[in-house]
Amino acid sequence: MSERISKTLTLPRLNKLSPSLESTALKIMEESGELAQAIGKFRGLNGENARVEESRVMQYVAEELMDVAQTAVTMMFVLEEQYGIDLDEIFRAHITKLKNKGYCD
């Protein structure tokens, strides 16, 4: 596999919901907990002595990660639409911060 420089992900605006900043923040925490639970199950950190095939667990981890990403994107829409935040400007500042810390070129 070749080295990837970046990952681009486009997720939809969920137009059947009316999320608030608070409800979306709580949803991010919920989904992050489910992601942690999936990882913990694979690592045997949940106290269970369950035998789950690694490929199935990694599939579950990926699915939970996608839920976290979707919820984060939903919060971006909330910030833009309800609070007028310019996420393009925030994105540029974020990339600059990462470069300044030496995390990427």
Stockholm file with secondary structure:
# STOCKHOLM 1.0

chainA/1-105         MSERISKTLTLPRLNKLSPSLESTALKIMEESGELAQAIGKFRGLNGENARVEESRVMQYVAEELMDVAQTAVTMMFVLEEQYGIDLDEIFRAHITKLKNKGYCD
#=GR chainA/1-105 SS CCCCSCCCCCCCCCTTCCCCHHHHHHHHHHHHHHHHHHHHHHHTTTSCCCCCCHHHHHHHHHHHHHHHHHHHHHHHHHHHHHHCCCHHHHHHHHHHHHHHTTSCC
#=GC SS_cons         CCCCSCCCCCCCCCTTCCCCHHHHHHHHHHHHHHHHHHHHHHHTTTSCCCCCCHHHHHHHHHHHHHHHHHHHHHHHHHHHHHHCCCHHHHHHHHHHHHHHTTSCC
//
